[in-house]
Amino acid sequence: MTDDTRVTLITGGGTGIGAAVARRLLEAGEAVAVTGRREERLHAFAKELGKPERLLTIPGDAAVYGEVSAAVDTVLARFGRLDAVVANAGFATHDSVADGDPAGWTDMVLTNVLGPALLIRASVDALRRTRGRIVLVGSVAGFVPTPGNLYGATKYAVTGLAENTRRQVTEWGVGVTLIAPGRVETPFWDGGDGLPPGQLLTADQIAGSVVWALGQPEGVDVNTVVVRPLGQPN
């Protein structure tokens, strides 16, 4: 890689949308670091891609600041710069506030809401130096309320975090984009009732939106992109 090769850090990058974004960026000749809680999954992902030199895998919890900060330091030590971060780590407990199991809610709220904020905090100084970009992966559920959906409430928080962050970092030349997918065929649905009915987007289609946002010309800041499959009414 050259000194001006763009470097992107993706949380939750071993599966689903994060992995699809990593693949696209690597295919474009860029350098990518991905984090995830499951070290074996990260190793499998790297092996699947042929362990390219421009891919760095970093085990870690997106909701623990020390681990997020260490990931940023590792990227800077390896590649010498950081041009973009993608806050992709997140999950749903697939239950409701009226009849769900609160035991799973703490991890969901910390990962989905605190995680993106920690990534921003850990990376913003490096992004100021490169006049880089922040992409937060939200959800249509962060715009359209559904009955009892605490996951949706966490994504409403991400929607707010994106705009609040933009208002602070835009004067530093850092761009912020919220990508809010509708129904996507990913491991997100594992642990629930299976895939929802109707047409679904693919992880690679959403990755296309993320990569498009990252590739905007200098001086252009695309802020909110909502992407639904045709046929999804809500």
N, C-alpha and C positions, 0 to 999 in steps of 0.2 A: 504494500500500500504506500501511497505517497503522503507527503506532509499535509496535503489539503483534502485527503479522503474524509468524507463525512462519517461521523461516528454517532451511533444511536444506541441508547440504553432502553431496553424494554422490560418492564416487570411482568411476571406471569408469561414469559416468552417461550415456554417449552411446549405449549399446546394451543389449539384454537386460533383465535385472532392474532395473539402475540407471535406465535410461531409462523403464521402466514405472513405477517409484516416482516419478520426477520428474513424469511426466504426471499421475499421480493427485494429487500434492500441488499442482501448478499448477491443476488443475481444482477443487481445494478452496479456491483463493484464497490459497495460501501462496506464499512466495518460495523459490526453489531455485537452488543453484549446483551444477554438475556439472563434474567433471574427467575428463580422459582423455588418453592419449598422442597420439591422432590429432586434430590440430586441425581437419582437414577434416571429420571425422565429427561433431565437436561443432558446427561451423557448419551442417552438413546437418541435424542434429537440431533446432537452434534455428530454422532456416528451415522445417522441417516443421511446427513448432508455431506458426509465425507470428511468431517473434522477440518473445515476450511480454516486457514490461518486468520482470516478476518472475523471469525466468530469466537466470542468469549462467553463461556457459561459460568454463572456465579450463583451457587446455592444461597438462599436467604429468604427471609420473611419480609414481605413488603410492608408489614405493619409494625416493624421494629426499627426505630430510627438508626441505631448503631449499625444494623446490617445493611440498611439502605445507603447510609453514608459511606460504609466500607465498600459497597459495590461501586459507588461513584469514584472513590479513590482508586479502586482496582482498575477501572476503565481508564482513568487519567494516567495511571502508571504504565499501562499497557500500550495505549494508543496516543497519549499526549494531548488529547483534546476531547471535548464532548460537544456535539452540535445539536442533539435532540434527545428528548426523553419521551417515552410513551408509557403512561400509567395505565396498564392493561389488567393487572392482577385484580381479581374480584370473583365473587361467587354468590349464589343465592341459597337460602335454606328451604325454599319452596314451601313455605307455610304462611300463616297469617297471624296478625297480632291478637286475634280473638281466640284462636284455637291451636296456635303453634307451640313449639317447644323453645322456651327462652334460652335454653342451654347453648344453642347454636348461634344466637343473635350477636353476642359480643364479638366473636371472630369475624362475622360478616360485616358488622359496622366498622370495626377497626381496619379490616382489609379494604373495604370499598370506599370508605370516607377518609380515614386517617392516612391510609397508604398513599394516595395521590398527593396529599399535602406534604407528607414526609419526603416524597420524591422531589417535589418542587423545592422544598427547603434545602435538601442535600445537593441539588444540582444547579441552583440558580446562579451561583457565583461563576461556575464554569460556563454556563449558557450566556451570561453577560459578556464574557470574553469573546465568544464566537458569534454573538448576536444570533443565538440559536432559537429553537422552537420547543414548545411543550405541547404534547397531545394527550388529552384525557379521554379515555374510552368510557363514555357514559352509557345511556340507554334511552330508548323511547319511553321506558318506564319512569324516566326522570322528567318527563313532560306531561304524561297522561296518567292520572291517578287510576288505580285499580283497587278493588275492595280488599282492605286489610294487608296490603302489600308492603311489608317493611323493606324488602329489597328495593322496591320502587322509591321509598323514602331516602334510602342511601344514594340512589342515583339522582334524586332531586338535589341532594347535597353536592354531588359532583357537578351538576349543572351550575349551581351557585358558585362553587369553588372556581370553575373555569372563568367566569366573568370577573369575580373578585380578583383573581390572579392577574388576568389581563390588564385590569385597571392599574395594578401596581407595576407590572414588569414591562408594559408597552413603552414607557419612557426610556427603558434601558435597551431597547431594540430587540427584545425577546417576544416572539409570537406565541399565541396560545390558541389552540383549536380544540373544541369539544366535538368528538365524533360520537353520535348517538344512534346505535344500530337498533333496528326492529328485530324481528325474530331471525336468529342465525342458527344454522345447524353446527353446533359445537358441543364439547363436553359439558357446557353450562347446564344442560338439561339432565345430566346424570344425577340420580338421587331424587328426581321429581317423578312426574307421571309419564316421562318420555317426551319425545318431540311433539310440539303442538301441531294441530292440523293446518293444512294449507301450505302455500308456497313459503319456503324459507330461503334466506340469503345464505351464501357460503362464507366461510371465514376468509377465503381469498378475495371475495368481492368487497368485504369490509376493509381488508388489508389494502385494497386498491384505493379506497377513500383516505386511509391514513397516509399512505405513501404520497398521494396527490397533495394532501395538506402539507406534508413535510417538504415537498418540492416546489412550493410557491416561490415566485421570484422575490428577490430582496426588496424589502419595503412593502410587501403585500402580507396582510394578516387575515386569514380566513378564520372566523371565530366559532361558528356553530354549523355543523353538518348533521342533519337527521336523515338516516338512510333506512327505508323500509322496503320489504319485498312487495311487489304488486299484489294487491289483494288483502293486505293487512289494513283493516279499517282504523284501528286505534293507534 
